[in-house]
C-alpha cells in the first residue's frame, strides 16, 4: 500500500498558549480567546476576510460563540452548489433522526466507529476509473496496533 506524506500544519503565533496559571488546565489556555476577541486583526477583518488567524482559532471562536439559540428556519436559505455538503449532511441527519424516532433504528456510526476513520486527500483520478475505488486507500486511515 502506498503511503502519503502529510503536509505539516502552518503554525499561527496566535494559536499558542498563554503563560501557565493556577486555574484548572491553566497550562493550556490559548493566548487568543474570547476575553481578548481572539486577537482579531480588525484591519484585515474589515477589508478582506475574517481577521482571526488560523483555521483552528477560527473554529474555536465560532464554537464558543454559537449558542444557545433557537432552532433556525433553514427553509428560507438560498443555498448554492457550493453548499452541497451542507444540505446533503442535513438530509442524512434528518433521515437518521426520523428512523430513530419512528423505527428505533440506531444511526450509522453509533456502534460502528470505523466509518470515521477517513481523511482528506488530493488526487487526480483518470476519467476511466471509479473515483471512489481509486482513492479508497488514500482516504482510509488504517488502525495500527498500540
Buried (B, 14 or more C-beta within 10 A) or exposed (E): EEEEEEEEEEEBEBBEEBEEEEEEEEEEBBBBBEEEEBBBBEEEEEEEEBBBBBEBBBEBBEEEEEEEEEEEEEEEEEEEEEEEEEEEEEEEEEEBEEBEEEEEEEEEEEEEEEEEEEEEEEEEEEEEEEEEEEBEEBBBEEEEEE
